[in-house]
Amino acid sequence: MISRRGHGRRRFAIAGAASVLAWALTACGGGASVPAQRPAPPQTPTPTHLGAFTSPPWTFSTSSYWIEGPTGLILIDSQFTPSEAEKFLAKAEAETHKKAVLAIILHANPDKFNGTGVFQKRGIKVVTSSQVRALIPEVFKIRTAAFGERYAPDWPTETPMPESFGSESTTLEAGGVNVRAHVMGAGCGEAHVVVEWEKSVFVGDLVAQANHSWLEIGKTDEWLERLKEIDALKPRLVHPGRGTPGGPELISKEMKYLNDVIRMVGEERPTMPIPAGALDRVATKIVALYPDYGFAVFLNIGLPAEWQRQAKLTRKT
């Protein structure tokens, strides 16, 4: 029963959103064009009643998780393609010998929500906040235009729609285990859910361990506030949406990364229109500072957004 209670030399051509997304597809398509991934660092020991599934680079090395309760599983996120959702579910149920009964979507990006229909067809209840749910139709439309043809037929034919657990933070119960779903504001997306269970937090792409972050919406200032909110929960384990889990130092590392991006863009004294070559210079500096981070291609859609954010602040002053 389920109840609710209260990412040699790289070339960084900055382009429009559609062409950047197309480049991202090429970069993640396999072979030498896939950004080199950092060898996994030693992991903080994870309780045996937690498990993880990580997709290949073709589907952006996306991490999803399960929490094992006495009578069933709670899944965290649903993977980028239906086939990866099937593999995630099969692994979780095979390793635990228990059925998944609830899935929680952390934010509105297809690597989090695209497997929703796979789970629902198996009778698994899939939920998210009303804020995240409201964003999914438009995000799915945009991402389908960019990714759908490339991944077809391994792409949802209908908009994935989780149910809403409401607009406020709440406790969710399933499989004999309780988790706290914290409703949070903008960061890498316009709205987020962070799941807390005992001393573990599941934060989605608000933390990208050893990978470049998805800065598309240009709200790094608000993102830093989300990280402070997560840190205030005093977690022992942090489970990112990309990269290996670790301790609370992952939060500090993400804050440093974001502040470095903000600083390096700011050093260019942003104005609009963006001067030729400016973003290439910034991207080169970031990659030099974080040489082992995966998915540097994400910078090509993120840096223009951060530039625009700072340029807007400059105009206001």
C-alpha positions as CSV (number, residue, x, y, z in Angstrom):
1,M,0.0,0.0,0.0
2,I,1.2,3.5,-0.8
3,S,0.2,6.4,1.4
4,R,1.2,10.0,1.7
5,R,1.7,11.8,5.0
6,G,2.0,15.3,5.2
7,H,29.9,14.2,-17.6
8,G,43.8,16.4,-26.7
9,R,41.8,19.6,-27.2
10,R,38.2,20.1,-27.5
11,R,36.4,22.5,-29.8
12,F,33.6,24.4,-28.1
13,A,31.3,25.8,-30.8
14,I,28.5,27.7,-29.0
15,A,25.3,27.4,-31.0
16,G,21.5,27.6,-30.6
17,A,19.7,25.2,-28.4
18,A,18.6,22.8,-31.1
19,S,22.0,22.5,-32.7
20,V,23.7,22.1,-29.3
21,L,21.3,19.3,-28.4
22,A,22.1,17.6,-31.8
23,W,25.8,17.9,-31.0
24,A,25.1,16.4,-27.6
25,L,23.5,13.4,-29.3
26,T,26.5,12.9,-31.6
27,A,28.9,13.2,-28.6
28,C,27.0,10.6,-26.7
29,G,26.5,8.2,-29.7
30,G,29.4,5.9,-28.9
31,G,33.0,5.4,-29.9
32,A,35.7,8.0,-29.5
33,S,33.3,10.8,-29.7
34,V,31.8,9.9,-26.2
35,P,33.4,12.2,-23.6
36,A,35.9,10.3,-21.5
37,Q,34.5,9.4,-18.1
38,R,36.5,9.7,-15.0
39,P,37.5,6.4,-13.3
40,A,35.1,5.8,-10.4
41,P,36.7,7.1,-7.1
42,P,36.4,4.9,-4.0
43,Q,32.8,4.9,-2.9
44,T,31.4,5.6,0.5
45,P,30.0,2.3,1.7
46,T,26.3,2.1,0.8
47,P,23.8,0.2,3.0
48,T,22.8,-3.1,1.5
49,H,19.1,-2.1,1.3
50,L,20.0,0.6,-1.2
51,G,20.8,-0.2,-4.9
52,A,21.8,1.7,-8.0
53,F,21.5,1.3,-11.8
54,T,23.7,3.4,-14.2
55,S,23.0,3.6,-17.9
56,P,25.7,3.7,-20.7
57,P,27.0,7.0,-22.1
58,W,24.5,6.6,-25.0
59,T,21.8,7.5,-22.4
60,F,24.0,10.0,-20.5
61,S,25.3,7.7,-17.8
62,T,22.2,8.3,-15.8
63,S,22.0,6.9,-12.3
64,S,18.7,5.7,-10.8
65,Y,18.3,4.1,-7.4
66,W,16.1,1.8,-5.3
67,I,15.3,1.7,-1.6
68,E,14.4,-1.8,-0.3
69,G,11.7,-2.0,2.3
70,P,10.4,-5.1,4.1
71,T,7.6,-5.6,1.5
72,G,8.7,-3.8,-1.6
73,L,10.9,-1.3,-3.4
74,I,10.8,2.5,-3.9
75,L,12.5,3.6,-7.1
76,I,14.2,6.9,-7.6
77,D,13.8,8.3,-11.2
78,S,13.0,6.2,-14.2
79,Q,15.8,6.5,-16.8
80,F,16.1,8.2,-20.2
81,T,14.7,5.5,-22.5
82,P,12.0,2.8,-22.0
83,S,14.6,0.0,-22.5
84,E,16.8,1.4,-19.8
85,A,13.8,1.7,-17.5
86,E,13.1,-2.0,-18.1
87,K,16.7,-2.9,-17.3
88,F,16.7,-0.8,-14.1
89,L,13.5,-2.4,-12.9
90,A,14.7,-5.9,-13.8
91,K,18.0,-5.4,-11.9
92,A,16.3,-4.0,-8.8
93,E,13.7,-6.7,-8.6
94,A,16.2,-9.5,-9.4
95,E,18.7,-8.4,-6.7
96,T,16.1,-7.9,-4.0
97,H,13.5,-10.5,-4.9
98,K,10.9,-7.9,-4.2
99,K,8.5,-5.9,-6.4
100,A,8.7,-2.2,-7.0
101,V,5.6,-0.5,-5.7
102,L,6.5,3.3,-5.9
103,A,8.7,5.5,-8.1
104,I,9.5,9.1,-7.4
105,I,10.6,11.5,-10.2
106,L,13.0,14.2,-9.0
107,H,12.8,16.8,-11.7
108,A,11.5,17.5,-15.2
109,N,14.2,16.1,-17.6
110,P,13.7,12.9,-19.7
111,D,16.6,11.0,-18.0
112,K,14.4,11.2,-14.9
113,F,10.8,10.8,-16.3
114,N,10.9,9.0,-19.6
115,G,10.5,5.5,-18.1
116,T,7.3,6.5,-16.3
117,G,5.0,4.6,-18.6
118,V,7.1,1.4,-18.3
119,F,6.6,1.5,-14.6
120,Q,2.9,2.4,-14.7
121,K,2.2,-0.5,-17.1
122,R,3.7,-2.8,-14.4
123,G,1.3,-1.4,-11.8
124,I,3.9,0.8,-10.1
125,K,2.7,4.1,-8.8
126,V,4.9,7.0,-10.2
127,V,4.7,10.3,-8.4
128,T,6.4,13.7,-8.3
129,S,5.5,17.2,-7.0
130,S,2.8,19.2,-8.7
131,Q,5.5,21.7,-9.7
132,V,7.6,19.1,-11.5
133,R,4.6,17.5,-13.0
134,A,3.4,20.8,-14.6
135,L,6.8,21.2,-16.3
136,I,6.9,17.7,-18.0
137,P,4.7,18.2,-21.0
138,E,6.6,21.2,-22.4
139,V,10.0,19.7,-21.5
140,F,9.0,16.4,-23.2
141,K,7.9,18.3,-26.3
142,I,11.2,20.1,-26.6
143,R,13.3,17.1,-25.8
144,T,11.3,14.9,-28.3
145,A,12.1,17.4,-31.0
146,A,15.8,17.2,-30.2
147,F,16.1,13.5,-29.3
148,G,13.1,11.5,-30.4
149,E,14.1,10.6,-34.0
150,R,17.6,9.7,-32.9
151,Y,16.4,7.3,-30.2
152,A,13.3,5.9,-31.9
153,P,11.8,3.5,-31.4
154,D,13.3,3.6,-27.9
155,W,11.5,6.8,-27.0
156,P,8.0,7.3,-25.3
157,T,5.2,7.7,-27.8
158,E,3.1,9.5,-25.2
159,T,4.0,12.2,-22.7
160,P,5.1,10.5,-19.5
161,M,2.9,11.8,-16.7
162,P,3.5,10.8,-13.1
163,E,0.9,11.5,-10.5
164,S,1.2,14.4,-8.2
165,F,1.8,14.0,-4.5
166,G,1.0,17.7,-4.0
167,S,2.9,20.9,-3.9
168,E,4.4,20.7,-0.4
169,S,7.1,18.5,1.1
170,T,5.6,15.3,2.4
171,T,6.3,11.8,3.7
172,L,5.6,8.9,1.3
173,E,5.2,5.4,2.5
174,A,5.5,2.2,0.3
175,G,7.0,-1.2,0.6
176,G,7.1,-0.8,4.4
177,V,9.5,2.1,4.3
178,N,8.9,5.9,4.7
179,V,10.8,8.5,2.8
180,R,10.6,12.3,2.9
181,A,10.0,14.1,-0.4
182,H,11.3,17.7,-0.1
183,V,9.8,20.1,-2.6
184,M,12.4,22.6,-3.8
185,G,12.6,25.4,-6.3
186,A,14.8,26.1,-9.3
187,G,18.3,24.7,-9.8
188,C,19.2,22.7,-12.9
189,G,15.5,22.7,-13.6
190,E,12.7,25.0,-12.6
191,A,11.5,22.7,-9.8
192,H,12.9,19.7,-7.9
193,V,12.2,17.0,-5.5
194,V,14.9,15.8,-3.1
195,V,14.2,12.4,-1.4
196,E,15.6,11.9,2.1
197,W,15.7,8.4,3.6
198,E,17.5,8.0,6.9
199,K,20.8,9.7,6.3
200,S,20.7,9.4,2.5
201,V,19.6,12.0,0.0
202,F,18.7,11.5,-3.6
203,V,19.3,14.8,-5.4
204,G,19.1,14.1,-9.1
205,D,21.2,16.5,-11.3
206,L,21.5,19.1,-8.5
207,V,24.8,17.2,-7.9
208,A,26.9,15.9,-10.8
209,Q,29.7,13.9,-9.4
210,A,32.8,14.1,-11.6
211,N,30.6,15.4,-14.5
212,H,29.9,18.8,-15.9
213,S,26.5,20.2,-14.8
214,W,23.4,20.9,-16.8
215,L,23.2,24.7,-16.7
216,E,20.6,25.2,-19.3
217,I,18.1,27.4,-17.5
218,G,20.8,29.9,-16.2
219,K,19.8,29.9,-12.5
220,T,23.1,29.1,-10.9
221,D,22.3,31.5,-8.1
222,E,19.2,29.6,-7.1
223,W,21.0,26.3,-7.6
224,L,23.4,27.3,-4.9
225,E,20.5,27.9,-2.6
226,R,19.2,24.4,-3.3
227,L,22.6,23.0,-2.3
228,K,22.5,24.9,1.0
229,E,19.0,23.4,1.6
230,I,20.3,19.9,0.9
231,D,23.4,20.5,3.1
232,A,21.0,21.6,5.9
233,L,19.5,18.1,5.9
234,K,22.9,16.9,7.2
235,P,23.1,13.8,5.0
236,R,25.7,11.0,5.4
237,L,25.3,9.8,1.8
238,V,24.6,11.8,-1.3
239,H,23.2,10.0,-4.4
240,P,23.7,12.1,-7.5
241,G,21.8,11.8,-10.8
242,R,25.1,11.3,-12.6
243,G,28.3,10.0,-11.1
244,T,29.0,7.8,-8.0
245,P,27.5,8.4,-4.6
246,G,29.6,9.8,-1.8
247,G,29.5,11.8,1.4
248,P,28.4,15.4,2.0
249,E,31.6,16.5,0.4
250,L,29.8,16.1,-3.0
251,I,27.6,19.0,-2.1
252,S,30.7,21.2,-1.4
253,K,32.3,20.0,-4.7
254,E,29.2,21.0,-6.6
255,M,29.0,24.4,-5.0
256,K,32.7,25.0,-5.9
257,Y,32.0,23.9,-9.5
258,L,29.1,26.3,-9.8
259,N,31.0,29.2,-8.2
260,D,34.0,28.5,-10.6
261,V,31.6,28.7,-13.6
262,I,30.1,31.9,-12.3
263,R,33.5,33.4,-11.7
264,M,35.0,32.4,-15.1
265,V,32.0,33.8,-16.9
266,G,32.2,37.0,-14.8
267,E,35.8,37.5,-15.7
268,E,34.7,38.1,-19.3
269,R,32.4,41.0,-18.1
270,P,29.3,39.7,-19.9
271,T,27.3,42.0,-22.1
272,M,24.9,41.2,-24.9
273,P,25.3,40.2,-27.7
274,I,27.8,37.6,-26.7
275,P,31.2,38.5,-28.2
276,A,32.7,36.0,-30.7
277,G,35.1,33.5,-28.9
278,A,34.1,34.5,-25.4
279,L,32.3,31.4,-24.5
280,D,35.0,29.2,-26.1
281,R,37.5,30.9,-23.7
282,V,35.4,30.2,-20.7
283,A,34.7,26.6,-21.7
284,T,38.5,26.0,-22.2
285,K,39.2,27.3,-18.7
286,I,36.5,25.2,-17.1
287,V,37.7,22.0,-18.8
288,A,41.3,22.8,-17.8
289,L,40.2,23.2,-14.2
290,Y,38.1,20.0,-14.3
291,P,40.0,17.9,-16.9
292,D,38.6,14.6,-15.7
293,Y,34.9,15.6,-15.7
294,G,32.6,13.9,-18.1
295,F,30.1,15.4,-20.6
296,A,31.9,18.7,-21.3
297,V,29.4,19.0,-24.2
298,F,26.9,20.1,-21.6
299,L,28.8,23.4,-21.4
300,N,27.7,24.4,-24.9
301,I,24.1,24.9,-23.8
302,G,24.9,25.9,-20.2
303,L,27.4,28.7,-20.7
304,P,25.2,30.9,-22.9
305,A,22.5,30.8,-20.2
306,E,24.9,31.7,-17.4
307,W,26.4,34.5,-19.6
308,Q,22.9,35.9,-20.2
309,R,22.1,35.7,-16.5
310,Q,25.1,37.8,-15.6
311,A,24.7,40.2,-18.5
312,K,21.1,40.9,-17.3
313,L,22.4,41.6,-13.8
314,T,25.0,44.0,-15.2
315,R,22.2,45.9,-17.1
316,K,20.2,46.3,-13.9
317,T,23.2,47.9,-12.1
